[in-house]
């Protein structure tokens, strides 16, 4: 099965073509500041590098977070548009599940940056998620000590002492891991875990509004 894998749930932009579980071509742009503008051209470049077109794909897999509202919307909407254009299915996968695949450890804690000085997190044993996903301040994580921790470097120092004694790594959800973690039955459903940062402006009090004037 030839799959296009996309993830915009973390600061990294991840795009890759995976064929029967093996990465054919991929691009990972760390700390991408313009995922919205770069996702489509990056996808076209990756397809060219893989020697395939959209019509050669069997499915699209997209990371569903947890992640910020804007980032998830960019990746998931674009993945759906690509799939619809060539009438192939699109499947969702928890991005933390994919990140956990990067470690060979039996017990893994995965944390990603949730902004607002918080992290999204989930626990894994033998590749199976046993807790989470959820959102919390790093110093408030109350979990059994794992064998490995995925955590962004700037947040690692805020982990509880017990978690800082184990090997730490920081990786994006890579294309082959997104595909490996996908069960190819789940429709894409965004994992926001909290309300978006942007808020609707509050209604002005009647006294502050422009008065009604009869002409």
Secondary structure, 3 states (H helix, E strand, C coil): CEEEEEECCCCCEEEEEEECCEEEEEEEECCCCCHHHHHHHHHHHHHHHHCCCHHHCCEEEEECECCCHHHHHHHHHHHHHHHHHCCCEEEEECHHHHHHCCCCCCEEEEEEEEECCEEEEEEEECCEEEEEEEEECHHHCCCCCCCEEECCHHHHCCCCHHHHHCEEECCCCCHHHHHHHCCCCCCCCCECCCCCCCCCCCCCCHHHCCCCCCC
